[in-house]
Amino acid sequence: MPKFESAISIDCVIFGFEAGELKILLIERSNDPFKDWLALPGNLVKQDEGIDEAAGRILHELTGLNDLHMEQFHTFGEVNRHPSGRVITIAYYALIRINSQKELKPLIQFAKKAFWHPVSDLPKLAFDHSEIFKTGFNKLRRRLNYQPIAYELLPEKFTLTQLQQLYEAILNKKLDKRNFRKKMLSYGFLKELDEKQKNVSFRAAKLYKFDRRKYGKIFQNELNIE
């Protein structure tokens, strides 16, 4: 058998939604290569740990987030991805409610800081992380019509404007307000609450929440949001 001279790493593509914007979780690197660059949370897998275990450890060490459900979505294995040698990356993906998460804080010196960055003006990232992000973003778009992703990103109580902003951010296009609301309300998975927004400087809008049972059942069939 030949001697193995490659390494395995994990990179995490974590999406959130806040203040009408779709966001991605990034770190600022402390070490070379790409010192001071922005990057996805990622690091090498240790020799004595499994892949899923490594994903949880790496995300926790670099951001402070813990017990987050993530799933593998792609493997990146181009020969010259990393200047130090052959590194094969397994990318993980998750959607979370930002307002339910604690403050982001790296636990090791590998990252200077961790923060949420708007997807709409993302800079060039370290290594091939821009490509990894794009692959994850395309997965998010594909899921939009056949999985209930809005439930995972929006707060428990939300306005129809917030719901539309989320879909527009993912699709990267404007949707007709009247048609969007009519279609969403016609599905029957939105429960209108006897509550309105609080502490806003504009006219408070009605709040809604998902009927989780109906929401999951309806998404067994593909939706056509556009």
Disulfide bonds with the S-S distance in Angstrom:
none
